[in-house]
Amino acid sequence: MTTLAELTAGIPGQRFGPWSSATITDICWDSRQAVPGSLFVDLSGQHHCGADYVAEAAANGAHAVLMPEMPSHSFSLPPALPAWL
C-alpha cells in the first residue's frame, strides 16, 4: 500500500483534491475492475473517452484518477476524488 503522494513524487502534473492522504492498493484502467483503493487510469482512445468512466470507477471504490488532460466536453470530477492531470 502506498499513498498517491509517494507514487507520484517527482512527476509533474496538476493535482486536485485530497491528494496526499489517498492510499493506493491497485491500479486499473477498466472502471468495472476498480475496487476500493484503486488508482483509475483514464485511457482514452479513438472511440471512447476514459473520463466518461471516472464516475463508475469512483462508485466501485477507486481512490483516485490519473488523467492525461481534462476532457473538452462537459465533465466534473466526483466530489473528494483526487485527480492528477
C-alpha positions as CSV (number, residue, x, y, z in Angstrom):
1,M,0.0,0.0,0.0
2,T,1.3,3.5,-0.9
3,T,-0.1,7.0,-1.0
4,L,-0.6,9.0,-4.1
5,A,2.0,11.5,-2.9
6,E,4.6,8.7,-2.7
7,L,3.5,7.1,-6.0
8,T,3.8,10.4,-8.0
9,A,6.7,12.1,-6.2
10,G,8.8,14.0,-8.7
11,I,6.3,13.6,-11.6
12,P,5.0,16.9,-12.9
13,G,1.2,17.5,-13.2
14,Q,-1.7,19.3,-11.7
15,R,-3.2,17.7,-8.6
16,F,-6.8,18.2,-7.5
17,G,-8.5,17.0,-4.3
18,P,-7.1,15.4,-1.1
19,W,-4.0,14.2,-2.8
20,S,-1.5,13.3,-0.1
21,S,-3.9,11.3,2.0
22,A,-5.3,8.9,-0.7
23,T,-3.9,5.4,-0.4
24,I,-3.5,3.2,-3.4
25,T,-3.6,-0.6,-3.4
26,D,-4.4,-1.3,-7.0
27,I,-4.1,0.2,-10.5
28,C,-6.8,-0.3,-13.2
29,W,-7.8,1.2,-16.5
30,D,-11.2,-0.6,-16.7
31,S,-13.7,1.1,-14.5
32,R,-15.6,-2.2,-14.0
33,Q,-12.5,-3.6,-12.3
34,A,-12.0,-0.7,-9.9
35,V,-12.1,-1.8,-6.2
36,P,-11.6,0.2,-3.0
37,G,-8.1,1.6,-3.1
38,S,-7.7,1.6,-6.9
39,L,-6.0,4.3,-9.0
40,F,-8.1,4.5,-12.1
41,V,-6.1,5.4,-15.2
42,D,-8.1,7.3,-17.8
43,L,-7.0,5.7,-21.1
44,S,-8.9,7.4,-24.0
45,G,-8.9,6.0,-27.5
46,Q,-10.3,6.8,-30.9
47,H,-13.8,5.7,-29.9
48,H,-14.0,6.2,-26.1
49,C,-13.1,8.9,-23.6
50,G,-11.8,7.4,-20.4
51,A,-13.2,10.4,-18.5
52,D,-16.6,9.1,-19.2
53,Y,-15.9,6.2,-16.9
54,V,-14.4,8.1,-13.9
55,A,-17.8,8.2,-12.0
56,E,-18.2,4.4,-12.4
57,A,-14.7,3.8,-11.2
58,A,-15.3,6.1,-8.2
59,A,-18.6,4.3,-7.5
60,N,-16.7,1.0,-7.5
61,G,-14.3,2.4,-4.9
62,A,-11.4,4.0,-6.8
63,H,-9.5,6.3,-4.5
64,A,-8.0,8.5,-7.3
65,V,-7.9,9.1,-11.0
66,L,-5.0,9.7,-13.4
67,M,-6.0,11.7,-16.5
68,P,-3.9,12.8,-19.4
69,E,-5.9,16.0,-19.6
70,M,-9.3,17.5,-18.7
71,P,-11.8,16.4,-21.3
72,S,-13.1,19.0,-23.7
73,H,-16.8,18.0,-23.1
74,S,-18.8,18.8,-20.0
75,F,-17.1,16.9,-17.2
76,S,-16.8,17.2,-13.4
77,L,-14.8,15.0,-11.0
78,P,-16.8,13.2,-8.4
79,P,-16.5,15.1,-5.0
80,A,-13.4,14.3,-2.9
81,L,-11.9,12.1,-5.7
82,P,-8.2,13.1,-6.1
83,A,-7.2,13.6,-9.7
84,W,-3.9,14.1,-11.4
85,L,-3.6,15.6,-14.8
